[in-house]
């Protein structure tokens, strides 16, 4: 199933009255028929809140709710946990729920709202970043936007990419990353930038995309979008994550590596991350109900790991990582590649070293000084 055009993505749209003056609300009124839109004084569909049935989870993707976010936007990546190698990644989320439909999506483990929510007050997030910038502008801070919502699949509606690109011009030491499975990049390609914007794609073999990543761009569409970004001097990155084990996994991942290396040079790609399938135990029922037993994800033999997630056993993960790493190495030794949310033991098994001993990765994993509860209590 391919991507859906923006004007066909939603069956119902709700706008919080507090958001009526926002740029986002105005965009909604410009793009969608008025009869689809309801202005509300409170969160709609409260009777459906709580643990969602698989059917209601699917429906939530087609109900848009525009509202202000009441908390703080900026936080550390979930990978910054004891026992995992952390790459100093921070996240800034401008919504909750994804309009795409991947079988393994971790949002299935915790979303209890029957709505796809986009936050109308991005200006608050920008002020939070400016506050951090007063004391930490020279830190090599990496900020991503694709944790609880795809960075770009709805960006032609929000245009939030343009605002953030403009902000990051003032902080050239920082890196802004958009992470996506869509090919929607035209809306920001004309933006002036400081060369510190990375547009990245989650990539998998086309066979995996077709089987497990529904309503997303094809591999070819993603790579063409990356080429567009390079022409405008944006940095690009790829995340081969999650790798999914299946009968022909070796030949399919070999073809994926060969496709990337035939179209891009190592110096053109900021970084490539690799990770294997992992998910919370509580989402397994949701995945089985929403996707068939033929799904490779649902067929997976997985085990509880030290962070509580279900993963392939360490031997299989190491085999898959080493296979892909060796394939890249055959093309060039210069690719900058790291393992995402993995243990030091798996690093040593696949890479024969940890990132602190790799000159290409050392800077990425070097601990940085950032706000603490004592220095910046409002940012925690």
N, C-alpha and C positions, 0 to 999 in steps of 0.2 A: 504494500500500500504506500503510495507516494505522498509527498507533502500536500497539504490542503491550502488553497488560496486563502489569504487573510479574511476576506469577506464571507467565507464559508465555514470558518472555524467554530462559530458559536451559535447555540440555539437560543440563548437568553443572555442579556447583559444587564447588570445592576450597577448603578453608580451611587456611592455614598454621598449624601447631600454635602458633607464636609469637603468632598473632592470636586464639587462643581466648578470651582474657579481654577482648577489645575489644567496645565497644558494637556495632560493625558485625557482628561474628560472631554476637552474640546476636540481632540483627535478622534475619540470614539464617536462623538456626534457627527463629525465630518465624514466618517468612513462607513458607518453602519446605519441601516434604516431606523428611523425614530421609533417605529412600532416595536422594535426589538428591545428598546432601552427602557428601563425603569429606574427612576430616582427613588432611593430608599433612605429612611431615617435610622435604620438599624440593620444589622447583618441579616440578609435573607436566608430562608430555608433553615431556620434554627432547629426545626423539628427533625432535621436529618443529620445534625451534628452528633459526634460520637464515632465509634468504630463504624466505618463504612462497609457495606456489602460490596462484593466485587462489581456488581452492576452499578451501584451508586458511585463507586470510585471512577468507573469509566465515564459516567454521565458528568462527573465534576469537571472533566476536561473541557466540556462544551458549555459551561456556565461561567461567564466572566464577571468578576466583581472588582470594581475600582474603588479603593479606599485608602486612607492614610495609614501608614505603619506607625504603631504606637511605641515601639521599642527602639533599640539602637541597631543600626544597620551593620556595623563593622565588627567582625569577630575572626578568630583563628579558624583555620581549616580543621575538620574533624580528624585529619591524619596526624595532628600533633598530640598523639597519645603515647604514654610510656610503652616501650617495646616495639614501636614502629619508627622507621627512619623518616624524619620530617623535613620538607623542603621549604620551610618558612613561607607558607602560603596563607594568605588571609582572604576572607570572602566578604562580599557585599551583595546581599540578596535584595532584589527589587520586586520579588513576587514569591508566590508559593503555588506549586503545581505546574505541570508541563503539558503543553498541548500535543506533544508527541506520545508514543505509546510503546515503549520498550518493555520487553517481557521481564527483564531483570531490574527495572528501575527501583532504586532504594526508597523513593517517595512512597511506595506501596506499604512500607513498614510503619509509617507514622502519620500520614495525612488523615485527619478526621473531619475535614471540611468538605462539603459538597460543591465547592466552588474553586475555580481557578482565579486566584487573587493577584492583581497587579497593584503595587503601591503607588499612590499618586504624588507622594511627597519626596521625590528623589532629591530635592534641594536640601532636605535635612541630612541626607547621606553625604552630600557634597560638603555641608558645613562640618560634619564629623571629620571628614578627611582633611579639611582645612585646619581644624583644631590639632589633629595629629601632626600636620605639616609644620606647625609652629616650632615644634621641638625635634621632629624626626624627619625633616625633609631630605637629609643626606643619607638616611638608611636605604639599603637596597630592598625596599618593600615591594612584595608581589601581591597584587590584589586581583582576585577573580570574581566574576559575577554569575557563574553558572552552577551554583550548588543546588538551589531549590527551584530553579526555573532555567530553561535554556537561555543562554545569553542573547541569541539572535533570532530565534524563531518568531518572536512577537515584536522584535525591535523596529520593524517598519511601522508598527502602531505606536510604540512608546517613544522612539527616537532617543532613548536614554544613552545609547552609545555616543551620540554626538556631544551630549553634555559632559560625559566623563572624559572623552578624548580631549575636549577643550580644557577641562580641569587639569589633567595630567600634563599638559604643556608646561604648567608652572612647577612641576616636580619631576624634572628629567631623570633623577636617580630612581624613581619609582617605576614599576612595571604594571600596566593595566592589561589584564587578559580577559578576552571574551572566549567562552568555550561553548561549542555548538555542534549539533548534528544537522543543522540546516545549511542552506546556501545563501541566506539573506544578508548580503553585504553591501549592496548598491547604495543603501541609505546613508552610509557614512564615508564612502570612498573619496568624497571631495573634501573631507575635513583636513585642515592643517593639523599636524601632530609633531611631537618631539622625537619621533623614532622609538618611543617607549611603549607602544601599543602592540600587544601580541594577539593575533586572531588565531584561535586554535580549533581543531576539530577532533572529536572522538571518531576514530576510524576502525573499521573491521572489514574483513573480506565481504564482498557483495553477497555471498551466500548467507553469511550471518546477518547482514543488514536486512535481507529479504525475509529471513526466517524469524528474527528476534527484534528488529528495530523498526517498528511500524510507524508510518506517517512521517518518516524522516527523509532527508535527501539521500540520493544514491551516492555510492563512493565517488563516481565520476563527477557528480554535481559538487560534492564537497571539495574535491581536489581542484576543480575549475575555479571555485570561489577562492581557494587559497592562492591560486595563480593570479587572480584579479587583485588580491590584497598586496601581493608582492610587487606588482606593477606600480602600485601607489606607495611603495616603500614602507608598508606595515610589515612587522615581523609576523611569521607564521609558526605554528607548532602543531604537533600531532600527538594524540593520546590513544594508543592502542590498548584501550581499556573499556570494558573488560574483555580479555581474551576468553573465548568460550571453546571448551573442548567438544569436538565432534569427530565423526569418522574420518573425514578428510582434512583435519585441522592443519596438518603439516603443509600439504600442497596449497591450501587456501591462504594460509598466512605467508607462505613463501611468495605467492603471487602478489599479496598486498605489499610486502616489503619491496619487491621488484618494481611495482608500480610507483611507489613513493620515490625510490632511488632513481628511477628513470626520468622523473619529472622535476626533481628538486636536488640541489646540491647541499652537502652538509652545512656549508656556511650560510645557506638561505633559510635554514630551519633553526629556530631558537632552541628548541628542545623536543625530544620525543620521550614520552613516558609510556611505560608498559605496566599493566596490572591484570590480574586474573579475576575471574568471576568470584564475587563475594556478596553476601547479603545477610540481613538479619533473619534469625530463625522465624520470627513472627510473620514475615511476609511470604513464607513458602505457601501457605494455604491460599493467599490472595493470588499468587502467580499461577497456581494450579487451576484455580477457578476461572481466571481471566484468559488463560492461554492453554492450548491443548496439551495433552500428554505427549504429543509428538515434539513439543518444544525442546530444543537441546538444553535449555536452562532447567526445565522441569525433569529432565532425565539425568541431571548431574548427580554424581556421587560426591557428597560434600561432608565436611567434618567441622565441628566447632573449633575455632582457633582461639588464641589467647585474648583477642579483643572481643570475643563473644560472637563474631560473625561466622557464618558457614562458608567454607572455602574448599577447593580441591586440596588433597593432601600435599604436603610440601614437596614430595618427590615429583609429582606431576607438574606442579607449578614451576619448579626449577627446570624441568625438562622443557616446558613450553617457553619459558623466558630464554633459556640458553639457545634454543632453536632459532628464535627470532633475533637475538643478539648476534649470533654467529652469522646469520643471513645478512644482517646489516654490515657486519665486519667484512664480509666477502666483497662488498661493494666499496667500502671505505672505512678506515679506522677513525675517521674524524666525526662521525655522528655522535651527538651529545644525547645519551640515552640514560634514563634512570627508571627504577622500579617504584611504583606508586603504592603507598600503604603496605609496605612489606617489612618483614623482620630482618635484622642483621644476618641471621643464619641463611635466609633465602638469598639475600644479596651475595653472600660469600659463595653460595652454591652456584648461582647463575653467572655472576660477574667476576668471581674470584677476588673480590675486594669490596669494601664499602665505599659510599660516595665521598667520604672525607679523604680517601686516598686517591681519588681520581681528579687530575688537574682540570678536566673539562667540567666536573660537577661540584668541586670543592666549594666554590663561591656560593652555589645554590643552596647548599646544606649548612653553610656556616651560621651559627646562632647569631641572631641580631637583637639589639636592644630595642624593646618596644614598650608602649605604655603598660603600667601595672595598675592594679586596683588602687594603689597608694597615690600614683602620680596622675592617673586619668580615670577616676572611678566611674565616670559617666560613659566610658567606652567599653565596659565589660558586659 
